[in-house]
Amino acid sequence: MKIQTTRPFDGDYARLPGAVRERVDKQLALLLDNPHHPSLRLKKLHGTNDLWELRVTRGYRVTLQIAGDTYILRRVGTHDLLRQV
């Protein structure tokens, strides 16, 4: 699998505090290594056909799509931000 980012994700990521960016990087490496790792809590978003969410920290999440062998990262932020997705 590989990772592709979107423009909204890139903007969100740039605005994150440094410690949260480090945690995002760690969780994405874990996603590539073992998408079933329990700390990711990867799950399909309710009411969607193709959007997934993974846990970064207690308050931060990443939303993504899975297309073939690619994770497409859509947004990263708090639950409030991700409710807008």
Secondary structure, DSSP 8 states (H G I E B T S, - for coil): -EEEE-HHHHHHHHHS-HHHHHHHHHHHHHHHH-TT-GGG--EE-TT-SSEEEEESSSSEEEEEEEETTEEEEEEEEEHHHHTT-
